[in-house]
Amino acid sequence: MPSEKKYRADAVIIGGGIAGITTALELLEHKKRVILMDRDSRENFGGQAITAFGGMLLINTPEQKRCKIADSEDLFLSDWLRYSELSESDVFPRKWAELYCHTCRSDIYGWIREKGVKFLPQVVWVERGLYAPGNTLPRYHVIWGTGYELTRKLIDRLTHHPNEDKLQLHFGHYVRHFNKSGSRINECSGVIEATGERFSASGDAIVIATGGIGGDLERIRKNWPPELSEPPERIFIGTHPYCNGELHDQTMEVGGVVANLQHLWNYPGGVTHPNPRFEGHGLSLIPFRSALWMDYQGRRIGPQPLVGYYDNRFLWHQVCKQQKKYSWLILNRKIALKELAISGAEHNPAIRDKDIPGLIKAIVFGQKDLLDEMISDCPDFLTANSVEELAAKMNELTGSEDVDPGTLCRDIAEYDAQIDRGPAFYADDQLRRIAQFRNFRGDKIRTCKFSKIMDPKSLPLIAIRAHILTRKSLGGIQTDLESRVVDVQGEPVPGLYAVGEAAGFGGGGSNGRRSLEGLFISNCILTSRMAARSIAGARTQNS
């Protein structure tokens, strides 16, 4: 029988993303012995956060005050509860929402700043809400250096901690099971993938920090929202491929509750990654404001036109209500230069590398290099000098004759005609929303001023085929305010904790049906700090 490696510490953390790193760092502060293990390799330490854009929803910060935004905890919580549609029966999710609103200034923003991480001075206004208000005020803070900078700083703190001798890091370790001693979960076990060797790791606390389910498309389809029809044939993966939900299953096996997995936070603007790192890897376009959003036949989706920054759930749900569940974004080069943005650190090098001249250049002149790269290397980007030529290329890409050039031309012409009439006569809701964007300085710098699609000076035309892309799981393992996994009676499962996306960002779904956006990395930090405090406190009482 092959030998088995055995590890022992005060706490065992499964997952080396921001949630796992934060938990480990906090436990070292309390002088606890920590094992942090991850299925991925050492060079990918940090998980999805390495490539994340790094936006966080925060209030009462110096950045908000500098932008003359007078926010409050009560207003933030009111927005959260209304937009998320959390009910009184969502006991643990509501508690986590309340905790976040009351403590994010100190326990998230203050904690990050203490680690030497800064934010861009301009606060961004996301998820304003469509039919119901979302963020009443701008709250989205962008990390100067993106998620890459945050991850780098935290890993450096972790590996150079004064108590670093109490830390064990194990990579390539694939955890598959939890083991009990009596009623307490005190061990996890699995396999070292490079050698096939078995291992087990035991401790007084086992912490699940393995993310959500977005890396497993079969699981995504199984948990597809019931209010929608069948999921799309093609879905891109926009999260870490090892976020497969297997430890969600194991949690249920030992008595824990998993809730709200049907509350998916997908994005509608997924395109093929020019340099994919795994099968199905996609990129997420940050929605254009001045592009027309068309269905698979090249007809403008309506009657309510699709416009980003208002309600992401509405956007991807509307696309998925079409017969073929992908869409087309129709624009021109002028609009693309002003408004093109791709989520993540990789395609925002000026912010990632903290390059102030580069950032100013991108804002003033647009991201020409990025646009040219996507046109050259991404098969979903098409260009043409006429609507007829564009429609032909769209049909060639899909291998169909779905797009009718006459219909495409008509919908573009109707929109352009509105612009020709002048702002006093705008009846198109997209133009009204563009006007609202341009009233806020943070949006005006990347929003075109009522640009016609068929402007001869702005050619070529561009069509972008967009698929649904997985991003975050809003549901997950149910936890109390100490990040302890709870059973069906709401009582803690002894020894077992869940943090970050694995816990639905707190309580098994603190975002409810939709997120105010920017509550992902920040909630990884909050839930992890609460877990570490609980573990350290429990150890103190029992020692």
CORPEDA-V151424 format. One record per residue. N is the residue number from 1. SS is DSSP state (h for helix, s for strand, l for the rest). OMEGA is omega in degrees with one decimal (none if undefined). Layout:
BEGIN
n:N ss:SS omega:OMEGA
n:N ss:SS omega:OMEGA
END
This chain:
BEGIN
n:1 ss:l omega:-176.9
n:2 ss:l omega:179.9
n:3 ss:l omega:179.8
n:4 ss:s omega:175.6
n:5 ss:s omega:179.7
n:6 ss:s omega:178.3
n:7 ss:s omega:-179.6
n:8 ss:s omega:175.6
n:9 ss:l omega:174.9
n:10 ss:l omega:-179.1
n:11 ss:s omega:177.0
n:12 ss:s omega:-178.9
n:13 ss:s omega:-178.8
n:14 ss:s omega:-179.5
n:15 ss:l omega:-176.2
n:16 ss:l omega:172.8
n:17 ss:l omega:-178.4
n:18 ss:h omega:-179.1
n:19 ss:h omega:-179.9
n:20 ss:h omega:-179.8
n:21 ss:h omega:179.3
n:22 ss:h omega:178.8
n:23 ss:h omega:-179.6
n:24 ss:h omega:-179.2
n:25 ss:h omega:179.5
n:26 ss:h omega:179.2
n:27 ss:h omega:175.3
n:28 ss:h omega:176.3
n:29 ss:h omega:178.7
n:30 ss:l omega:175.5
n:31 ss:l omega:177.8
n:32 ss:l omega:174.8
n:33 ss:l omega:-170.2
n:34 ss:s omega:167.5
n:35 ss:s omega:174.5
n:36 ss:s omega:-178.6
n:37 ss:s omega:-177.6
n:38 ss:s omega:179.5
n:39 ss:l omega:-176.4
n:40 ss:l omega:-179.4
n:41 ss:l omega:-177.5
n:42 ss:h omega:-177.3
n:43 ss:h omega:177.2
n:44 ss:h omega:178.3
n:45 ss:l omega:-177.2
n:46 ss:l omega:174.9
n:47 ss:h omega:-175.3
n:48 ss:h omega:-177.0
n:49 ss:h omega:178.6
n:50 ss:h omega:-175.4
n:51 ss:l omega:-176.7
n:52 ss:l omega:176.9
n:53 ss:l omega:173.9
n:54 ss:l omega:176.8
n:55 ss:s omega:-179.8
n:56 ss:s omega:177.3
n:57 ss:s omega:-174.1
n:58 ss:l omega:-180.0
n:59 ss:l omega:176.2
n:60 ss:l omega:179.5
n:61 ss:l omega:173.9
n:62 ss:h omega:179.3
n:63 ss:h omega:175.7
n:64 ss:h omega:-177.5
n:65 ss:h omega:178.6
n:66 ss:h omega:177.5
n:67 ss:l omega:178.4
n:68 ss:l omega:177.8
n:69 ss:l omega:-178.7
n:70 ss:l omega:-175.9
n:71 ss:l omega:176.9
n:72 ss:l omega:178.4
n:73 ss:h omega:-178.1
n:74 ss:h omega:179.2
n:75 ss:h omega:178.3
n:76 ss:h omega:-179.1
n:77 ss:h omega:178.0
n:78 ss:h omega:177.0
n:79 ss:h omega:-176.7
n:80 ss:h omega:-175.3
n:81 ss:h omega:179.0
n:82 ss:h omega:-173.6
n:83 ss:h omega:-178.3
n:84 ss:h omega:-175.1
n:85 ss:l omega:174.2
n:86 ss:l omega:179.8
n:87 ss:l omega:178.6
n:88 ss:l omega:179.9
n:89 ss:l omega:177.7
n:90 ss:l omega:-169.1
n:91 ss:h omega:-176.3
n:92 ss:h omega:176.3
n:93 ss:h omega:179.7
n:94 ss:h omega:178.5
n:95 ss:h omega:178.6
n:96 ss:h omega:177.1
n:97 ss:h omega:179.0
n:98 ss:h omega:-179.7
n:99 ss:h omega:-179.2
n:100 ss:h omega:-176.9
n:101 ss:h omega:-176.8
n:102 ss:h omega:-172.5
n:103 ss:h omega:-172.8
n:104 ss:h omega:-179.8
n:105 ss:h omega:-177.3
n:106 ss:h omega:-170.5
n:107 ss:h omega:177.3
n:108 ss:h omega:-177.8
n:109 ss:h omega:-178.4
n:110 ss:h omega:-179.4
n:111 ss:h omega:179.6
n:112 ss:h omega:179.9
n:113 ss:h omega:176.3
n:114 ss:h omega:-179.8
n:115 ss:l omega:176.7
n:116 ss:l omega:-179.6
n:117 ss:l omega:-178.9
n:118 ss:l omega:178.6
n:119 ss:s omega:172.1
n:120 ss:l omega:-175.7
n:121 ss:l omega:-177.0
n:122 ss:l omega:176.0
n:123 ss:l omega:-174.8
n:124 ss:s omega:-177.4
n:125 ss:l omega:-179.5
n:126 ss:l omega:175.0
n:127 ss:l omega:-179.5
n:128 ss:l omega:-177.0
n:129 ss:l omega:-178.0
n:130 ss:l omega:178.8
n:131 ss:l omega:173.5
n:132 ss:l omega:-179.0
n:133 ss:l omega:174.3
n:134 ss:l omega:174.3
n:135 ss:l omega:178.3
n:136 ss:l omega:-176.6
n:137 ss:l omega:173.9
n:138 ss:l omega:-178.1
n:139 ss:l omega:-171.1
n:140 ss:s omega:-177.6
n:141 ss:s omega:-178.3
n:142 ss:s omega:179.6
n:143 ss:s omega:175.2
n:144 ss:l omega:-173.4
n:145 ss:l omega:-179.9
n:146 ss:h omega:178.2
n:147 ss:h omega:177.4
n:148 ss:h omega:-179.8
n:149 ss:h omega:179.5
n:150 ss:h omega:-179.3
n:151 ss:h omega:-179.3
n:152 ss:h omega:-179.2
n:153 ss:h omega:-177.3
n:154 ss:h omega:178.1
n:155 ss:h omega:178.2
n:156 ss:h omega:176.8
n:157 ss:h omega:-177.8
n:158 ss:h omega:-173.6
n:159 ss:h omega:175.9
n:160 ss:l omega:-179.1
n:161 ss:l omega:176.5
n:162 ss:l omega:178.5
n:163 ss:l omega:-177.3
n:164 ss:h omega:178.3
n:165 ss:h omega:178.8
n:166 ss:h omega:-175.5
n:167 ss:s omega:170.7
n:168 ss:s omega:175.6
n:169 ss:s omega:-179.7
n:170 ss:s omega:179.6
n:171 ss:s omega:-177.6
n:172 ss:l omega:-179.0
n:173 ss:s omega:-175.1
n:174 ss:s omega:-178.9
n:175 ss:s omega:-176.8
n:176 ss:s omega:-171.7
n:177 ss:s omega:167.9
n:178 ss:s omega:179.3
n:179 ss:s omega:-176.2
n:180 ss:s omega:164.9
n:181 ss:s omega:-169.8
n:182 ss:l omega:179.3
n:183 ss:l omega:-172.6
n:184 ss:s omega:172.1
n:185 ss:s omega:-175.6
n:186 ss:s omega:-176.1
n:187 ss:s omega:169.2
n:188 ss:s omega:-177.0
n:189 ss:s omega:-179.6
n:190 ss:s omega:-174.5
n:191 ss:s omega:172.4
n:192 ss:s omega:-167.1
n:193 ss:l omega:-177.4
n:194 ss:l omega:-174.8
n:195 ss:l omega:-175.6
n:196 ss:l omega:-178.4
n:197 ss:s omega:177.3
n:198 ss:s omega:174.7
n:199 ss:s omega:170.9
n:200 ss:s omega:179.0
n:201 ss:s omega:-176.3
n:202 ss:s omega:178.7
n:203 ss:l omega:178.5
n:204 ss:l omega:178.0
n:205 ss:s omega:173.9
n:206 ss:s omega:-174.5
n:207 ss:s omega:178.1
n:208 ss:s omega:179.3
n:209 ss:l omega:-170.9
n:210 ss:l omega:177.4
n:211 ss:l omega:-175.0
n:212 ss:l omega:-174.7
n:213 ss:l omega:-171.0
n:214 ss:l omega:177.8
n:215 ss:l omega:-178.3
n:216 ss:l omega:-175.0
n:217 ss:h omega:176.3
n:218 ss:h omega:178.5
n:219 ss:h omega:175.3
n:220 ss:h omega:-179.5
n:221 ss:h omega:178.7
n:222 ss:h omega:-177.9
n:223 ss:l omega:-179.2
n:224 ss:l omega:-176.9
n:225 ss:l omega:-175.8
n:226 ss:l omega:-179.8
n:227 ss:l omega:176.8
n:228 ss:l omega:177.2
n:229 ss:l omega:-178.3
n:230 ss:l omega:178.4
n:231 ss:l omega:179.6
n:232 ss:l omega:175.1
n:233 ss:l omega:-178.2
n:234 ss:l omega:175.5
n:235 ss:s omega:176.5
n:236 ss:s omega:174.9
n:237 ss:s omega:179.6
n:238 ss:l omega:179.1
n:239 ss:l omega:179.4
n:240 ss:l omega:-176.0
n:241 ss:l omega:178.9
n:242 ss:l omega:173.8
n:243 ss:l omega:-171.5
n:244 ss:l omega:175.7
n:245 ss:l omega:-177.6
n:246 ss:h omega:179.9
n:247 ss:h omega:167.7
n:248 ss:h omega:179.1
n:249 ss:h omega:-178.9
n:250 ss:h omega:177.1
n:251 ss:h omega:178.2
n:252 ss:h omega:178.7
n:253 ss:h omega:-178.2
n:254 ss:l omega:172.4
n:255 ss:l omega:178.2
n:256 ss:l omega:-178.3
n:257 ss:l omega:171.8
n:258 ss:s omega:-172.4
n:259 ss:s omega:165.7
n:260 ss:l omega:179.8
n:261 ss:l omega:177.0
n:262 ss:l omega:177.7
n:263 ss:l omega:-176.2
n:264 ss:s omega:176.5
n:265 ss:s omega:177.7
n:266 ss:s omega:175.9
n:267 ss:s omega:-176.7
n:268 ss:s omega:-172.5
n:269 ss:s omega:-179.2
n:270 ss:s omega:176.6
n:271 ss:s omega:-179.2
n:272 ss:s omega:175.8
n:273 ss:l omega:-179.5
n:274 ss:l omega:179.9
n:275 ss:l omega:-173.6
n:276 ss:l omega:178.4
n:277 ss:l omega:177.0
n:278 ss:l omega:-177.5
n:279 ss:l omega:178.7
n:280 ss:l omega:-177.0
n:281 ss:s omega:179.3
n:282 ss:s omega:173.7
n:283 ss:s omega:179.6
n:284 ss:s omega:173.8
n:285 ss:s omega:169.7
n:286 ss:l omega:-167.9
n:287 ss:l omega:172.2
n:288 ss:l omega:175.5
n:289 ss:l omega:-172.6
n:290 ss:l omega:174.9
n:291 ss:l omega:174.4
n:292 ss:s omega:-177.5
n:293 ss:s omega:-174.8
n:294 ss:s omega:174.8
n:295 ss:l omega:-174.9
n:296 ss:l omega:178.8
n:297 ss:l omega:-178.8
n:298 ss:l omega:176.1
n:299 ss:l omega:179.9
n:300 ss:s omega:179.9
n:301 ss:l omega:-177.1
n:302 ss:l omega:9.2
n:303 ss:l omega:176.0
n:304 ss:l omega:-179.2
n:305 ss:l omega:179.7
n:306 ss:l omega:179.1
n:307 ss:l omega:-179.0
n:308 ss:l omega:176.1
n:309 ss:l omega:179.5
n:310 ss:l omega:-176.7
n:311 ss:l omega:-176.7
n:312 ss:h omega:-179.9
n:313 ss:h omega:177.2
n:314 ss:h omega:-177.8
n:315 ss:h omega:-173.6
n:316 ss:h omega:174.4
n:317 ss:h omega:179.9
n:318 ss:h omega:177.0
n:319 ss:h omega:-176.7
n:320 ss:h omega:175.3
n:321 ss:l omega:178.9
n:322 ss:l omega:179.8
n:323 ss:l omega:172.2
n:324 ss:l omega:-163.0
n:325 ss:l omega:167.6
n:326 ss:l omega:-174.5
n:327 ss:s omega:176.7
n:328 ss:s omega:170.7
n:329 ss:s omega:-176.8
n:330 ss:s omega:-177.3
n:331 ss:s omega:175.4
n:332 ss:s omega:-173.9
n:333 ss:h omega:179.9
n:334 ss:h omega:179.7
n:335 ss:h omega:-178.6
n:336 ss:h omega:180.0
n:337 ss:h omega:-178.1
n:338 ss:h omega:-165.9
n:339 ss:h omega:-178.3
n:340 ss:l omega:173.4
n:341 ss:l omega:179.2
n:342 ss:s omega:-177.7
n:343 ss:l omega:174.4
n:344 ss:l omega:-178.8
n:345 ss:l omega:-173.8
n:346 ss:l omega:-174.9
n:347 ss:l omega:172.6
n:348 ss:l omega:-172.3
n:349 ss:h omega:-179.1
n:350 ss:h omega:177.8
n:351 ss:h omega:-179.6
n:352 ss:h omega:-176.1
n:353 ss:l omega:179.5
n:354 ss:l omega:-177.1
n:355 ss:l omega:-175.7
n:356 ss:h omega:177.1
n:357 ss:h omega:179.1
n:358 ss:h omega:179.1
n:359 ss:h omega:178.5
n:360 ss:h omega:179.1
n:361 ss:h omega:-179.6
n:362 ss:h omega:-179.7
n:363 ss:h omega:-174.8
n:364 ss:h omega:-171.8
n:365 ss:h omega:-178.6
n:366 ss:l omega:-177.1
n:367 ss:l omega:-177.0
n:368 ss:h omega:-177.8
n:369 ss:h omega:179.7
n:370 ss:h omega:179.8
n:371 ss:h omega:-179.5
n:372 ss:h omega:178.0
n:373 ss:h omega:-178.4
n:374 ss:h omega:177.8
n:375 ss:h omega:-177.7
n:376 ss:h omega:-166.9
n:377 ss:h omega:-179.2
n:378 ss:l omega:-177.1
n:379 ss:l omega:-177.8
n:380 ss:l omega:178.0
n:381 ss:s omega:-179.8
n:382 ss:s omega:177.4
n:383 ss:s omega:178.7
n:384 ss:s omega:179.8
n:385 ss:l omega:175.9
n:386 ss:l omega:178.5
n:387 ss:h omega:-178.8
n:388 ss:h omega:178.7
n:389 ss:h omega:-179.9
n:390 ss:h omega:179.4
n:391 ss:h omega:179.5
n:392 ss:h omega:179.3
n:393 ss:h omega:177.2
n:394 ss:h omega:179.2
n:395 ss:h omega:178.1
n:396 ss:h omega:-179.7
n:397 ss:h omega:-176.3
n:398 ss:h omega:-178.4
n:399 ss:l omega:-178.3
n:400 ss:l omega:171.6
n:401 ss:l omega:-175.4
n:402 ss:l omega:-174.1
n:403 ss:l omega:177.0
n:404 ss:l omega:-177.1
n:405 ss:h omega:178.9
n:406 ss:h omega:178.5
n:407 ss:h omega:179.2
n:408 ss:h omega:179.9
n:409 ss:h omega:-179.3
n:410 ss:h omega:-176.6
n:411 ss:h omega:175.8
n:412 ss:h omega:-178.1
n:413 ss:h omega:179.2
n:414 ss:h omega:178.5
n:415 ss:h omega:-179.7
n:416 ss:h omega:179.4
n:417 ss:h omega:175.9
n:418 ss:h omega:-178.9
n:419 ss:h omega:179.2
n:420 ss:h omega:-177.6
n:421 ss:h omega:178.5
n:422 ss:l omega:-174.8
n:423 ss:h omega:-178.4
n:424 ss:h omega:-175.2
n:425 ss:h omega:179.8
n:426 ss:l omega:174.1
n:427 ss:l omega:-178.9
n:428 ss:l omega:-174.3
n:429 ss:h omega:178.2
n:430 ss:h omega:178.6
n:431 ss:h omega:176.1
n:432 ss:h omega:-178.7
n:433 ss:h omega:174.5
n:434 ss:h omega:177.3
n:435 ss:h omega:178.6
n:436 ss:h omega:177.7
n:437 ss:h omega:-173.9
n:438 ss:l omega:174.6
n:439 ss:l omega:-178.3
n:440 ss:l omega:-174.3
n:441 ss:h omega:-178.3
n:442 ss:h omega:178.5
n:443 ss:h omega:-174.1
n:444 ss:h omega:-175.0
n:445 ss:l omega:176.1
n:446 ss:l omega:176.4
n:447 ss:l omega:178.2
n:448 ss:l omega:179.8
n:449 ss:l omega:174.3
n:450 ss:l omega:-175.6
n:451 ss:l omega:174.8
n:452 ss:l omega:178.9
n:453 ss:l omega:-176.7
n:454 ss:l omega:174.8
n:455 ss:l omega:-177.1
n:456 ss:h omega:-179.2
n:457 ss:h omega:-173.5
n:458 ss:h omega:-178.2
n:459 ss:l omega:10.6
n:460 ss:l omega:169.3
n:461 ss:s omega:178.2
n:462 ss:s omega:171.0
n:463 ss:s omega:179.5
n:464 ss:s omega:174.7
n:465 ss:s omega:-175.4
n:466 ss:s omega:176.3
n:467 ss:s omega:174.0
n:468 ss:s omega:-178.9
n:469 ss:s omega:178.0
n:470 ss:s omega:177.8
n:471 ss:s omega:-176.3
n:472 ss:s omega:172.1
n:473 ss:s omega:-179.0
n:474 ss:l omega:175.1
n:475 ss:l omega:-179.9
n:476 ss:s omega:-177.1
n:477 ss:s omega:-177.0
n:478 ss:l omega:-177.2
n:479 ss:s omega:172.8
n:480 ss:l omega:-174.8
n:481 ss:l omega:171.8
n:482 ss:l omega:-178.0
n:483 ss:l omega:175.0
n:484 ss:s omega:176.2
n:485 ss:s omega:-178.5
n:486 ss:s omega:178.7
n:487 ss:l omega:-176.1
n:488 ss:l omega:175.6
n:489 ss:l omega:-178.5
n:490 ss:l omega:179.9
n:491 ss:l omega:-178.2
n:492 ss:s omega:168.6
n:493 ss:s omega:-171.2
n:494 ss:s omega:173.4
n:495 ss:s omega:-173.0
n:496 ss:s omega:-179.4
n:497 ss:s omega:173.2
n:498 ss:s omega:-176.0
n:499 ss:l omega:175.8
n:500 ss:h omega:-176.6
n:501 ss:h omega:177.0
n:502 ss:h omega:179.8
n:503 ss:h omega:-175.7
n:504 ss:l omega:-178.4
n:505 ss:l omega:175.3
n:506 ss:l omega:173.0
n:507 ss:l omega:-177.8
n:508 ss:l omega:176.5
n:509 ss:l omega:-177.1
n:510 ss:l omega:178.7
n:511 ss:l omega:-177.4
n:512 ss:l omega:-177.5
n:513 ss:l omega:-179.7
n:514 ss:l omega:-178.1
n:515 ss:l omega:170.6
n:516 ss:l omega:-179.9
n:517 ss:l omega:179.8
n:518 ss:l omega:-178.6
n:519 ss:l omega:-173.6
n:520 ss:l omega:177.3
n:521 ss:h omega:-178.0
n:522 ss:h omega:177.9
n:523 ss:h omega:171.1
n:524 ss:h omega:179.7
n:525 ss:h omega:-176.9
n:526 ss:h omega:-178.1
n:527 ss:h omega:-179.7
n:528 ss:h omega:177.9
n:529 ss:h omega:177.9
n:530 ss:h omega:177.1
n:531 ss:h omega:-178.1
n:532 ss:h omega:177.2
n:533 ss:h omega:-179.7
n:534 ss:h omega:-178.9
n:535 ss:h omega:-179.7
n:536 ss:h omega:178.4
n:537 ss:h omega:178.9
n:538 ss:h omega:179.7
n:539 ss:h omega:-179.3
n:540 ss:h omega:-178.1
n:541 ss:h omega:-174.5
n:542 ss:h omega:-176.1
n:543 ss:l omega:none
END
